[in-house]
Amino acid sequence: MIITRTPFRMSFFGGGTDYPSWFKEHSGTVISTTIDKYCYISLRKLPPFFDFKYRVAYSIVENVKDIEDLKHTAVKALIKESKIKEGLEIHCDSDLPARSGIGSSSSFVVGLLNAIYAYKNVKISKSKLALDAIDLEINVLNEVGGYQDQYATSYGGLNIINFPKDSSIEIKPVCISKKRKEDLQSHLLLFFTGISRTSSYISKSLVENFKLKKDYLFKLQDFVKEAEDILFSNLPITDFGSLLDESWKIKKQLSEKISNDHIDLIYQKAIDAGASGGKLLGAGSGGFILLVANPEKHLQIRSALKEYVHVPFEFDSLGSQIIYCEE
């Protein structure tokens, strides 16, 4: 039995510039963190007493004899790539809902990859873990998306991730003081909008608009350096929120699918209640909304958004971990 724990990520600035169709021509950069909300994957050899070979439990339970009969495309692909011949039982449990902008699909793939490598007694680096997850999602499953989620969830922590044109991706930890990091965390609020969505169709619309929206993408990229400067200064964290507000307004110009009237109403309620800024996490159109506000404004904001689930959290710094391993 092997159990992995992989964090979800919270992206602040630069989202979109991590798409290969962008950074292979212009380079890209993002700043993000992981939080203490996790995807748990358990994997074990299935005893040979059942009339099925694979048992995969997530939102549904699949019991199949043939790998080709699995409906979960990522699990099917990973088992086939692993060349494991014996039967397997795989369970997925999550602290947050899927399709909600917190990198859940990449956390799942990274966590399952980590478990499979441990099952095969193979030591894997965080870089290799991220690259293998990217290869599966982009090249095998043909999903449209960026590269930041796989690196963020593999490495963990508050990082700037640079995407040079030659794809020699660099993870740069944001080494601010413990007090400054606590100050940042104390200003953040996370709410679930109640809307789950599939990000790939939003991502496709983003990619289609890249050539028409170059100036917006360059500006989103510039925000990463501005955000870093704020974090390393003595400026109030609310300035970080104001920068998020500016970034969110620009990001909405990239595609009409990024926001909608419902999301705009939630955001405006938060601003009216005292938030200095915020954004939807992930590609957009639903999921989780991140807000920045002085701690003394939090109660007022939570009251204004009382119909939505507030999710307390802390930062994670470890990335994907094997938390249990027994032969």
Order of alpha helices (4+ residues) and beta strands (2+ residues): beta-alpha-beta-beta-beta-alpha-beta-alpha-alpha-alpha-beta-beta-alpha-beta-alpha-alpha-alpha-alpha-beta-beta-alpha-beta-beta-beta
